[in-house]
Amino acid sequence: MVAPKLRGWINYYGRFIKVGLKRAMRLLNLRLLKWVINKYRRFRQKPRKLAWDWLRKVCKHYPNLFLHWQYGFRP
């Protein structure tokens, strides 16, 4: 549902405003981090770094899971 809009943002802002695109993708990764912390109870009491490391490991094993990861905006 979000992939076509995200693809459009990457195509448009990737040509004209790269700094803004990087910022938007970083915010998207932070939102994924927040989702991971809320979804998995083991990350609620522990530091944020553990959830971030887990998200990086998922990205390493499944680099095509999210569209922005395919374009190189990885956590």
N, CA and C of each residue as an Amber inpcrd file, in Angstrom:
protein
   225
   0.8110000  -1.1820000   0.0000000   0.0000000   0.0000000   0.0000000
   0.8710000   1.2700000   0.0000000   1.9630000   1.2360000   0.7160000
   2.8330000   2.4040000   0.8260000   3.9240000   2.3860000  -0.2450000
   4.2210000   1.2210000  -0.7700000   5.3390000   1.0700000  -1.7060000
   5.2570000   1.9780000  -2.9330000   4.1210000   2.1390000  -3.5910000
   4.0960000   3.0300000  -4.7620000   4.3990000   4.4870000  -4.4060000
   3.8820000   4.9520000  -3.2700000   4.1670000   6.3210000  -2.8440000
   5.6360000   6.4830000  -2.4870000   6.1670000   5.4970000  -1.8110000
   7.5720000   5.5340000  -1.4260000   8.4740000   5.5100000  -2.6560000
   8.1170000   4.7040000  -3.6230000   8.8800000   4.6590000  -4.8740000
   8.8500000   6.0090000  -5.5840000   7.6960000   6.6660000  -5.5660000
   7.5790000   7.9910000  -6.1560000   8.4310000   9.0210000  -5.4320000
   8.4590000   8.9730000  -4.1100000   9.3030000   9.8890000  -3.3340000
  10.7680000   9.6800000  -3.6760000  11.1700000   8.4100000  -3.7340000
  12.5760000   8.1050000  -4.0170000  12.9520000   8.5780000  -5.4140000
  12.0820000   8.3660000  -6.3810000  12.3860000   8.8100000  -7.7440000
  12.4290000  10.3230000  -7.8610000  11.5180000  11.0200000  -7.1920000
  11.4780000  12.4800000  -7.3120000  12.5680000  13.1350000  -6.4700000
  12.5750000  12.8560000  -5.1750000  13.5240000  13.5200000  -4.2900000
  14.9480000  13.0220000  -4.4910000  15.0990000  11.8260000  -5.0140000
  16.4360000  11.3030000  -5.2910000  17.1500000  12.0840000  -6.3820000
  16.3850000  12.7210000  -7.2310000  16.9930000  13.5280000  -8.3000000
  17.2350000  14.9710000  -7.8880000  16.3710000  15.5110000  -7.0390000
  16.4210000  16.9360000  -6.7600000  16.8820000  17.2790000  -5.3480000
  16.3500000  16.6250000  -4.3440000  16.6410000  16.9920000  -2.9560000
  17.1040000  15.7420000  -2.2100000  18.3650000  15.3870000  -2.3670000
  18.8690000  14.1510000  -1.7740000  18.9530000  14.2190000  -0.2570000
  19.2530000  15.3890000   0.2870000  19.3370000  15.5310000   1.7390000
  17.9780000  15.2960000   2.3810000  16.9420000  15.8290000   1.7750000
  15.5880000  15.6230000   2.2810000  15.1640000  14.1710000   2.1940000
  15.5730000  13.5010000   1.1390000  15.2470000  12.0830000   0.9800000
  15.9310000  11.2540000   2.0540000  17.2010000  11.5330000   2.3170000
  17.9190000  10.7940000   3.3620000  17.2580000  10.9930000   4.7190000
  16.8310000  12.2230000   4.9830000  16.1660000  12.5170000   6.2500000
  14.8450000  11.7670000   6.3560000  14.0890000  11.7300000   5.2840000
  12.8000000  11.0330000   5.2940000  12.9910000   9.5270000   5.4800000
  13.9940000   8.9610000   4.8410000  14.2400000   7.5200000   4.9790000
  14.7680000   7.1800000   6.3760000  15.5380000   8.0910000   6.9500000
  16.0110000   7.8780000   8.3220000  14.8210000   7.8990000   9.2820000
  13.8810000   8.8110000   9.0510000  12.6840000   8.8490000   9.8890000
  11.8370000   7.5910000   9.7100000  11.7990000   7.0790000   8.4990000
  11.0650000   5.8360000   8.2600000  11.7200000   4.6740000   9.0080000
  13.0510000   4.6170000   9.0100000  13.7470000   3.5720000   9.7660000
  13.5250000   3.7360000  11.2660000  13.4800000   4.9710000  11.7550000
  13.1930000   5.1980000  13.1730000  11.7760000   4.7710000  13.5180000
  10.8470000   4.9750000  12.5910000   9.4740000   4.5210000  12.8150000
   9.3990000   2.9960000  12.8430000  10.1960000   2.3450000  11.9950000
  10.2820000   0.8780000  12.0430000  10.8570000   0.4170000  13.3820000
  11.8470000   1.1450000  13.8900000  12.4330000   0.8210000  15.1840000
  11.3890000   0.9320000  16.2900000  10.5960000   1.9720000  16.2360000
   9.5330000   2.1550000  17.2240000   8.5260000   1.0140000  17.1370000
   8.2010000   0.5940000  15.9300000   7.2760000  -0.5210000  15.7470000
   7.8510000  -1.8080000  16.3410000   9.1570000  -2.0350000  16.1080000
   9.8120000  -3.2370000  16.6410000   9.7490000  -3.2380000  18.1610000
  10.0210000  -2.0930000  18.7720000  10.0010000  -2.0040000  20.2350000
   8.5940000  -2.2750000  20.7750000   7.5730000  -1.7790000  20.0950000
   6.2030000  -2.0200000  20.5480000   5.7210000  -3.4290000  20.2360000
   6.1980000  -4.0160000  19.1660000   5.7410000  -5.3470000  18.7440000
   6.3390000  -6.4560000  19.6130000   7.6280000  -6.3590000  19.8850000
   8.3330000  -7.4250000  20.5970000   8.6320000  -6.9910000  22.0240000
   8.0820000  -7.7180000  22.9630000   8.2040000  -7.3630000  24.3720000
   9.6430000  -7.3840000  24.8740000  10.4830000  -8.1830000  24.2860000
  11.8570000  -8.3000000  24.7830000  12.6500000  -7.0130000  24.5940000
  12.1830000  -6.1100000  23.7410000  12.8860000  -4.8490000  23.5160000
  12.3070000  -3.6960000  24.3380000  11.2380000  -3.9240000  25.0600000
  10.6090000  -2.8270000  25.7980000  11.4180000  -2.3870000  27.0050000
  11.9790000  -3.3110000  27.7490000  12.7150000  -2.9700000  28.9530000
  14.2080000  -2.7770000  28.7010000  14.6550000  -3.2150000  27.5570000
  16.0840000  -3.1660000  27.2520000  16.4160000  -1.9090000  26.4600000
  17.6740000  -1.5960000  26.3620000  18.0630000  -0.3880000  25.6160000
  17.6580000  -0.4410000  24.1480000  17.5490000   0.7280000  23.6000000
  17.1310000   0.8800000  22.2120000  18.1370000   0.2560000  21.2450000
  19.3940000   0.1950000  21.6590000  20.4450000  -0.3320000  20.8010000
  20.1850000  -1.7910000  20.4190000  19.6500000  -2.5780000  21.3390000
  19.3620000  -3.9840000  21.0300000  18.3200000  -4.1080000  19.9170000
  17.3050000  -3.2770000  19.9790000  16.2820000  -3.3020000  18.9270000
  16.8650000  -2.8380000  17.6050000  17.7390000  -1.8270000  17.6550000
  18.3830000  -1.3250000  16.4380000  19.2780000  -2.4040000  15.8280000
  20.0330000  -3.1140000  16.6700000  20.8820000  -4.2070000  16.1750000
  20.0460000  -5.3250000  15.5700000  18.9050000  -5.6230000  16.1870000
  18.0180000  -6.6490000  15.6500000  17.4880000  -6.2400000  14.2800000
  17.1240000  -4.9650000  14.1430000  16.6160000  -4.4660000  12.8650000
  17.7030000  -4.5230000  11.7960000  18.9430000  -4.2270000  12.1600000
  20.0560000  -4.3470000  11.2070000  20.2660000  -5.7860000  10.7770000
  20.1250000  -6.7180000  11.7170000  20.2860000  -8.1350000  11.3850000
  19.1920000  -8.5950000  10.4290000  17.9700000  -8.1470000  10.6570000
  16.8640000  -8.4770000   9.7500000  17.1520000  -7.8990000   8.3720000
  17.6650000  -6.6840000   8.3300000  17.9970000  -6.0390000   7.0530000
  19.0890000  -6.8060000   6.3200000  20.0350000  -7.3200000   7.0740000
  21.1300000  -8.0750000   6.4590000  20.6290000  -9.3840000   5.8520000
  19.7160000 -10.0560000   6.5520000  19.2070000 -11.3400000   6.0690000
  18.1060000 -11.1900000   5.0160000  17.3470000 -10.1140000   5.1100000
  16.2410000  -9.8760000   4.1760000  16.3480000  -8.4600000   3.6050000
  17.3050000  -8.1930000   2.7310000  17.5050000  -6.8220000   2.2360000
  16.3780000  -6.3030000   1.3410000  15.5160000  -7.1700000   0.8530000
  14.4170000  -6.7390000  -0.0130000  13.0780000  -6.6790000   0.7190000
  13.1150000  -6.7180000   2.0350000  11.8850000  -6.7340000   2.8140000
  11.0980000  -5.4330000   2.6720000  11.7830000  -4.3030000   2.7170000
  11.1450000  -3.0040000   2.5570000  11.7440000  -2.3090000   1.3450000
  10.9400000  -1.5020000   0.6940000  11.3530000  -0.8600000  -0.5430000
  12.5580000   0.0590000  -0.3410000  12.5620000   0.8380000   0.7300000
  13.6740000   1.7600000   0.9260000  14.9670000   1.0300000   1.2590000
  14.8910000  -0.1810000   1.7790000  16.1040000  -0.9770000   1.9860000
  16.6830000  -1.4090000   0.6530000  15.8400000  -1.6620000  -0.3320000
  16.3040000  -2.0630000  -1.6450000  17.1100000  -0.9590000  -2.3200000
  16.7760000   0.2840000  -2.0010000  17.4740000   1.4320000  -2.5800000
  18.7040000   1.8440000  -1.7670000  19.0110000   1.1250000  -0.6990000
  20.2140000   1.3950000   0.0690000  20.0240000   2.2240000   1.3130000
  18.7960000   2.5240000   1.6960000  18.5340000   3.2950000   2.9250000
  18.3210000   2.3210000   4.0650000  19.3850000   1.6940000   4.4850000
  19.3150000   0.6500000   5.5170000  19.6200000   1.2200000   6.8880000
  19.1180000   0.5470000   7.9380000  19.4280000   1.0220000   9.2960000
  20.8800000   0.7810000   9.6730000
